[in-house]
Amino acid sequence: MKNKPISPKLHALIDYALVSGLLILPSLMRMNKKAKTIYAIEAAILLPYVALTRQPAAIKGLIPFRTHGKIDPFNVAQFALQTSLKPFRKNRKEMIFNIAFTALAGITVLLTDWKGNEYNKQLAKHF
């Protein structure tokens, strides 16, 4: 796909929403304690990574957006693999949530403009 529809800013907003979902949804869905703990730890790791990536919704742009794009597939793979862990595998709701989360994150990665062409054009106007 030549023109990918998810800009760096939209990608960041989706990432913030995904991190929020990891923090809020497991409790609202009354998931098991181990799954809630795993998701809380993942959110604590992912939030600084998102907030420190160089993109329009960054708190501080330290990590190049393209580097973020090289790391994201590993994050998606990790979510996919954790479906086989006992807290997810043995509980239907946790398994379905994890599969859906993995799919949403994977689709986001696939549809993101990692070159950030629009964002780079906006930056160029300021310099």
Secondary structure, DSSP 8 states (H G I E B T S, - for coil): --S-SB-HHHHHHHHHHHHHHHHHHHHHTT--HHHHHHHHHHHHHHHHHHHTBSSTT-SS--B-HHHHHHHHHHHHHHHHHHTTSHHHHT-HHHHHHHHHHHHHHHHHHHTB-TT-HHHHHHHHHH-
